[in-house]
Structures are given as C-alpha cells and as structure tokens.
C-alpha cells in the first residue's frame, strides 16, 4: 500500500487550511497514494484560539474533508478540534482529535496524553481522550496517536495488539534545543518497540516560511518520516513543507515480528 505524509504549515485561517488539505490530498492521489496523513492542528495552528472553531465530527469542516476524500478516492487523516466538556470555571475546552475519513473508512481518535511539558499546558484548554483507536484501510490496520503520545510506548503497543501494522503519529512538535533529535529518536523507538511501521507526520517549521514563533505554542519542526518495523528511517523530510511517499508491505512487519518477537516475549510486572 502506498501512503503519503503531508507536512504542511497551517495558520489561523480555517478555510485556508482546508485549501492546503485539498491541494496536498490531490498531489498525494496523483502520486499513487491510497492514504494521506496530515499533521495535528491541521484545522488551526496552535497559538490561536481553539474554542471558537471546534466543531463536532459531523460539522462543516469535517464534512469538507470528507468531500475531498470522497472526490479523490483517498483516505485522509487530519488533526482537528472537537468540543470538550465545560471547565470548572465555566469556560469550554476542546478535544485534540484526529479525523480519519475516505472510501469505506470513518474513525476518530482523541489525544490521550496532553502536552503539559516544556512550559506549555495543553490541559488548560484540552480534554484528554480515553483510549486507543485503530482503523482498517487498503487491507491494513493502522493505529492512531498524536504528538506527545509518542513518548508513551504503551499506546503504540496497544495499537499493535489490536492488529496495527503501522502506527500513525500526527504532531505539531514544539521547537527547542534537542527537540528535533528527540522526535526522530522517539519515532524510531516506537517502531522497534512494536515491530510496526511508524508514520510520523508533523507540522513543518514555520520559520522556513518566515513566520515568527507564537510564544510557547508548539507549532512544528518538520522532519516527518516513515520508519520501518526494524527502526530504519525509510524516508524523511527537512523542516520545510513537503509531501513524502512510502510503500508499506505487511510482509515486512510479519518478518520483523518473527525475527524480533518483542510483542510475544514481553512480560507484565
């Protein structure tokens, strides 16, 4: 199965970000991909208000993504924001949601591990999800994860236990000393942990387009990558916006899980 990672750089304009989805999904389809992954916060970049644009999964933004997927005949994974519960102070929160939609496919995942780290408190405005989600497309099973989730191996293992041959991680990674190295290291580690492909799709680095940082908001560093079940980086982008293609072969996953049966050998403590 051929897949694509769309490393875009989104902004405040929700409609403008949909234009990016349509453009990159079309390019992915023209390149032969059956599935295209967009980053976390595709709907609106972090550092901008989220409450006012959050909508249900059957709302207009998600429906527009569905129409793009249906028109092109491709599965799209994209980060959006859905309404969360009211806060104790009476204000609202959102959920950091991945929408999966396309021919015969419909799923969603709410980010489980919230980014309360490096001076940023995602839990101030976001409600956490409750558990793993997998979906089937093109005869393969995919697991879902979002950004900070990549630091928690158990989620990826849970996806593998549900049959995932590839773990998708959509991110808007925070910049800072060593952060790109951590992103790359963690993507490879999660592949080796689970002997699955890891499809790590992040927001591109806004600095490559002359955009100033928005305080401490994690707005992306690029370096989207596809990692093999043996931890080999098969393809990687730099910091700029771009489109990456890769072929997924379930036989490679089967070989990895036969030669390196970490899932079968693990013990609980």
SVG drawing of the C-alpha trace seen along z (x, -y; Angstrom):
<svg xmlns="http://www.w3.org/2000/svg" viewBox="-23 -37 43 53">
<polyline fill="none" stroke="black" stroke-width="0.4" points="0.0,0.0 1.3,-3.4 0.9,-6.2 1.8,-9.9 2.7,-12.2 1.6,-15.8 4.0,-18.1 2.0,-21.3 2.3,-24.6 -1.1,-25.7 -2.2,-29.1 -5.2,-30.8 -7.4,-30.7 -9.5,-27.5 -10.7,-27.9 -7.1,-28.5 -6.0,-25.3 -8.7,-23.4 -7.2,-24.6 -3.9,-23.1 -5.7,-19.8 -7.3,-19.7 -4.0,-20.6 -1.9,-18.1 -4.5,-15.3 -4.7,-15.8 -1.0,-15.7 -0.9,-12.5 -3.5,-10.9 -1.7,-11.8 1.4,-10.2 -0.4,-6.9 -1.2,-7.1 -4.2,-5.4 -3.9,-7.2 -2.6,-10.6 -1.7,-11.8 -1.8,-15.4 -0.4,-16.8 -2.0,-17.6 -3.7,-21.0 -4.4,-20.9 -7.7,-22.7 -5.9,-25.6 -2.4,-26.1 -1.6,-26.2 -1.0,-29.7 -4.5,-30.7 -7.9,-30.5 -9.4,-27.0 -12.7,-27.1 -14.5,-29.2 -13.6,-26.9 -14.1,-23.5 -16.9,-21.5 -18.5,-18.1 -17.3,-15.3 -20.4,-15.9 -19.7,-19.6 -18.9,-21.6 -15.1,-21.4 -15.0,-17.7 -17.6,-17.3 -15.4,-19.4 -12.5,-17.0 -14.9,-14.1 -15.9,-15.6 -12.2,-16.0 -11.5,-12.4 -14.6,-11.1 -13.9,-13.2 -10.3,-12.0 -11.0,-8.4 -8.3,-8.6 -8.3,-8.1 -7.4,-11.3 -6.1,-11.5 -6.1,-15.1 -5.9,-16.9 -8.9,-19.0 -10.6,-20.2 -13.9,-19.0 -15.9,-20.3 -14.8,-19.1 -16.5,-19.5 -17.1,-22.7 -14.3,-23.7 -14.7,-24.2 -14.6,-28.0 -17.4,-27.7 -15.4,-28.1 -15.2,-25.4 -12.4,-23.0 -11.8,-21.2 -10.6,-17.8 -7.5,-17.3 -9.0,-15.0 -7.7,-13.0 -10.4,-12.6 -10.0,-9.6 -12.2,-9.5 -12.3,-8.1 -13.9,-5.4 -15.3,-2.9 -13.4,-4.4 -14.6,-6.5 -12.9,-6.8 -11.6,-9.4 -9.1,-9.5 -8.9,-12.0 -5.4,-12.6 -4.8,-10.7 -1.6,-12.2 -1.8,-16.0 1.3,-18.1 1.8,-19.6 5.6,-19.9 8.3,-22.4 6.3,-25.3 3.1,-24.5 -0.1,-23.4 -2.4,-21.7 -4.7,-20.5 -5.7,-24.1 -7.7,-24.1 -8.0,-20.5 -9.8,-17.4 -7.9,-14.1 -9.2,-11.1 -9.8,-7.8 -8.1,-5.0 -6.6,-3.6 -8.2,-3.6 -7.3,-1.6 -8.9,-1.5 -8.6,0.6 -7.8,-0.7 -6.4,0.9 -6.3,4.3 -4.1,3.0 -4.8,2.0 -3.5,-1.4 -3.1,-2.7 -3.5,-6.4 -1.5,-8.7 -1.0,-12.4 2.3,-14.3 3.1,-13.9 1.6,-10.4 4.9,-9.4 6.6,-9.5 4.3,-6.7 5.1,-3.3 2.1,-1.6 -0.3,-3.3 1.7,-2.1 1.9,1.4 -1.9,1.4 -2.4,0.5 -0.1,3.3 -2.1,5.7 -5.2,4.7 -3.5,5.7 -1.9,2.5 0.9,3.0 1.5,-0.8 1.2,-3.4 0.3,-6.9 1.6,-9.8 0.3,-13.3 2.2,-16.1 2.8,-19.8 6.1,-19.3 7.5,-22.0 10.8,-23.6 13.8,-23.9 17.3,-22.5 17.4,-18.8 13.7,-18.6 14.2,-17.5 16.6,-14.8 14.0,-13.6 11.3,-13.5 13.4,-11.4 14.6,-9.1 11.1,-8.5 9.7,-7.7 12.4,-5.0 12.0,-3.7 8.2,-3.3 8.8,-1.3 11.2,1.0 9.0,1.3 6.1,2.6 7.8,4.0 5.4,1.9 5.9,-0.9 5.7,-4.4 4.3,-7.1 5.4,-10.3 3.7,-13.4 4.5,-16.7 3.7,-20.4 6.6,-21.9 8.7,-24.6 7.1,-28.0 10.5,-29.6 11.1,-28.2 8.3,-30.5 9.4,-33.5 6.7,-33.1 7.6,-34.2 7.1,-31.8 3.8,-32.2 5.1,-32.2 5.5,-28.7 2.9,-27.2 4.2,-24.0 4.0,-25.0 6.1,-22.4 9.7,-21.5 9.1,-19.3 11.2,-16.1 8.2,-13.9 9.4,-10.4 8.4,-6.8 10.2,-4.3 10.4,-0.5 9.5,2.1 13.2,2.6 13.7,-1.1 15.2,-2.1 14.2,-5.6 12.9,-4.9 12.2,-8.5 12.4,-11.8 11.6,-15.5 13.5,-18.5 11.8,-21.5 10.0,-22.9 6.5,-22.0 6.5,-19.0 5.0,-15.6 6.6,-12.3 5.7,-8.9 6.3,-5.4 5.2,-1.8 4.0,0.3 4.5,4.1 2.8,6.2 5.2,9.0 8.0,6.8 6.0,6.5 5.5,10.2 9.2,10.8 10.1,8.3 7.7,9.9 9.1,13.3 12.8,12.3 12.3,9.9 9.2,11.1 9.2,8.4 5.4,8.4 5.3,12.1 8.2,12.1 7.1,9.2 6.1,9.8 3.9,7.8 5.1,6.5"/>
</svg>
